[in-house]
Amino acid sequence: MGTYITFPELLLWLPLLGGIACFFMKEERSVKAWSLVIALLILAVSVATLFYTDGKYATYNNVNYIWLKYLGNSFYIGLDGASRLLTFLTAIGFPLIFLATYKNKYKNPASFYGLMLLSQAGLMGVFISMDALLFYFFWELALIPVYFLCSSWGGERRIPATFKFFVYTFVGSLLMLVGIIYVYLHTGQRSFEDGTISAHSFALSSFYNASLSAADQNWLFWLFFAAFAVKMPVFPFHTWQPDTYDQAPTSVTMVLSGIMVKMGLFGVIRWLIPILPLATIKFTHIVMILSIAGMIYASFLALVQDNLKKLVAYSSIAHIGLMCAAIFAMNELSVQGVMLQMFNHGINIIGLWIVIDMIEQQTGVKHISKLRGIAIKAPILTIMLVIIALANIALPLTNAFVGEFMMFAGLFAYNTWYAVAAIISIILAAIYTLNMIRKIFYGDTNSLTENMKDISFNQQLVLGLIVVLIFIMGVYPQPVIDLTKSAVTNLLKI
Amino acid sequence: MAGPTPVSALIHAATMVTAGIYMIARSNILYTMAPVTQSVVAIVGLTTAILAATIALKQNDIKKVLAYSTVSQLGYMFLGLGVGAYTGAVFHVMTHAFFKALLFLGAGSVIHAMAGEQDMRNMGGLKKNMPVTHLTFLLGCLAIAGMPPFSGFFSKDEILAAAFANNSLLWIVGVIGAALTAFYMFRLYAMTFTGKFRGSDAQANHLHESPSAITIPLIILAILAVVGGWVGIPEIFVHGGHRLGNFLAPVFAQSLAHTPPPQLEHSKELIIMGISVLLSLIALLYAWKKFSKYNKGSEKENAIGNLLQNKWYVDEIYDAVIVKPLHNLAVFFNNVIEKNIIDGFVNGVGKAVNYGSRQMRWLQSGQVGAYVLLMVLGMLTLFIIQLFL
C-alpha cells in the first residue's frame, strides 16, 4: 500500500499541484498551454484507469494512509465502477472546456486557470473519497474555487447570483456535515495497523454498518438529501441554478452543469441510499414526486425562456430530475440508466454551452429573440448544434436515448403513472429545443448575425469529439454498462 | 406538404403513412384480443377519412388537396385495421403508395410548368401542354377514386367489404367518403387540366411538358397505379386471385385463428361493390363536368364552405385548447411561482435574517446606562431562576 503512485492519487495530485503552479505563472499563453497539458495528462491517466478494473489491480486503484487516527479518519481514496465513470467524465470535460474556450480572454488568466484546476481536484476528490470526512473536505474544495470564479469573472449580475449560489449550497453542505457527524458517532470502533484504536470511524464501510434506528434515519435522510438536492438541483431547491448558469463565465458554467451537478447524484448513490436504506424506502415516493414535478415544471419554464443560457439551465434541471427519480426507482435498469446518463448529460450539456458561448462571443447576445439565420453564416456550427440538441431530447442513435430509455423502463417498472408523468417532459423538451433551433438558426440573418463566422478549428475539434462520443455512446454503450455494473449491483443489494 | 415535392411524394406515399399502419398490423394480435380498442381504431379511422375528405373539397392549393387526400386514405387504412381487415389495410398502403407518389410527382410536374404556381384557380387547360403528365395524372385519379380495374378499387373494396361485414353503418359512411374522394380528386383534375387557362401571360408562355427525368417516373408509377391492385383480386372474380393475402397470411395467422374473417355471400359482395363504384362514378362525373367550366371568383362561399376551407378550424382549436393554455401555464410558472413564490421565499429568508439582525443591533446601543439596565435585568432573571424554579 502506498509503495507506488496509484491512479486515484494521480487523479487528485495532478490537478491540485498543476492548479497551484498556475498561480505563479505570468504569461497568458503559458498558463493556457500548461493547464491544457495538465488536463490532457489527467485524461490520459483516467483513460488508463479504465483498463485496470480487474480485482488483481486493487493496489493500483486504492490507497489508504492513516491521517487523523484519533478520529478514526484515514486518507482513503479508491476507484470503483461509478468513480471511474465520473472521474473519466471530469477528466474528459476539462480538456474539452479548455480547448473550446482557448481563444476567450480572461483578466488575470493565471488565477482563472489555477482555480479551474483546483475545482477539478475537488471534483476528483469527491468521486474517489472512501472516507466521510475526506468526502466532505473535497465537497467544499470543489465549491470554493467555483465561488471565486463566478464572483470575479462572471457577468454583470454576478455578485447577487454567486451569493445566492454559495448560500444555497453551503447551507446544504452544513446540514450534511451535521448528518455526517451524527452517523460518525454511531459507528463502531476502528483499529489501525499501528495499534491505535479510535472510538468511531469515518470510513465508508463503517458508515454503511452504522447502527442507526429507523427514527434516526428519517431525519438524517433529509440532512443528507438537502445537500445533494441543492447540488443537483431538485425542485424546489433549484432557483440558484438558472441565475448562476447565466452569470458565471461560460467555462465555469460548463463545469457546474456538466460535472458538478453529478456530485449530487453521486452523493445519493454512494452516501445517502446505502447509509440510510430504511429511510430511503420510506421517502422514495416523496423524492420521486418532487423530482418528477420538478421535471415537468422546469420543462414548462424552459418553454418561455428567451435567454439561451436559462433555457439550457431549466432543461438541465428537467434532465437531472429524471435521473434523481430513476435512482430512487432502485432497480437495475433505472440505476444503470442513471450511470450512463450522468456521463451522457455531462458531454451533451458541455456541447450545448460551447455552442452558446460561440454565439455569444461573436454576436454579444444570448437572447433567442435577437438571433436569426445563423445557419446561413455558420453551417458547421449549426450541424453540430442540431446533433447535440437532438441528443438532448434523446433521439435514437444518440447517447441520451439509451440512458433515458433505461431510466424510463426502470421507472415504468416501479410505477406506471410516474413514468407517464415523466414522459410529458420529453415532449416539452422536443418543443423547446426545436423551437430554439428554428428561431435562432433559420430565417434570414439580421444585423447581429450577418457578420458571424463559422467556428474555428479548435471548436470544430471539440464539437466533433462530442458528436463522436454522442454516437459511440448511442450505438454501443455496453463498455460503460460493464464498467458500472458492479457498482449498480452493490447499491441494489442494500 | 410544405416540403419540396419529391419529399412530399416520399413521405405521403411511403414513410409517413406506413409507420403507423405497419405498427398496428405487426402487433395485430394485441388489437384482435382487444375488441374495444379495435372499435376505437375503426371509428377514429373513419372520422379521419371523412373529415379530411371534406377539407380536401375546398382547398385550392394543388398539394394541399393531395395532402388531405393522404390523410383521408390513411383513415381508410385505419378503418381496415379496426375492422380486422389487416391484409386490406396493408394492401391499401401499397396501392396508395403507387398512386399517391404518382399524383404528387404529377403535381410537381405541373407546378414546375407553372413556374412555381400551386394555386389551382390559376391553372386550367393544361392537358394540351402536358400530355404525359395529364394522362398519368388521370390514371392516378381514377385509381384513388376506386374505379375498377385500377389498383385503388381492389384495396378500398376489400376494406369496405370488411367494414360492411362488421357494421353496416361503418360501410355507409365509408362509401360516402369514397364518393367524396372521387369528387375532390376530379375537382382537382378538372381545375388543373381541363377548361381554359387562367394564369398570367408569363405563365402561359412558360408552360411546357416536363423533361423525361420527370415523365419517366410518372409513367412507371402510372403503370403500377393501374396494375398494382391485381395482386389482390377478390375470390368472386378469380379463384385464388388474392396473392397478397396468401403472402401476408403468416403475419396475421394468430389473428385469423382468433377471429376468422366473416364470409360475405357473393351476391351481397357484388351489390356493395356496385353501390360504392356507382356512387363514386356519379361524384366523379359531376365534379368533372362542374369544374371544367370553373371561372375565377365564380364560387360563392357559404358558412359550410368557409368551415371546410378553414379545415374545420382544427389548427385554431388546437391552438386555443392546447398551445395557448400550455403557454399561459408556462408564463404563470415563470412569473408567479418561480419568481414570486419560490424565489420570493428564498429571498424572504435572507431578508428576515437581515431584519432580525438590524433589530438585535439596538441591544448594542453604546450607552452605559442601557448596558447597566440590561445587566441588572439579567441578574434578576438568574436570581429568580435559581431561587424559585
Interface residues (C-beta under 8 A of the other chain):
Chain A: K164 V167 Y168 P236 T239 Y297 F300 L301 L303 V304 Q305
Chain B: L326 H327 L329 A330 V331 F333 N334 I337 E338 I342 D343 V346 G350
